[in-house]
């Protein structure tokens, strides 16, 4: 089922049909280096950053599962002028390893009922 806050048309709610992950070892300083590279190298990457979602800057209440990362919404433009939004998730290595262990729990929490797990 669609998200309760979703609006019509439902396809307008899809923000990340193309997704990539960058896993960074070395803590916050290296994480910031990767973020800065993407936000400052838009001419080189041909992927302008349209939104930054920084879960490290949110309060505990705003991140109920406690997981933190940075998500960049980027605009891909094809040779024919077609455009699509994509997402680049930037993860700290230690948190990413924990995320992989917690993924089954995440699926259960998001499921409408047990038959959809």
Secondary structure, DSSP 4 states (H G I P E B T S, - for coil): ---TT--SSGGGG---SEEEEEEE-S-HHHHHHHHHHHHH-HHHHT-EEEEEEEGGGS-GGGSTT----EEEEEEEE-TTS-EEEEEEEEEEHHHHHHHHHHHHHHHHHH-SSGGG-
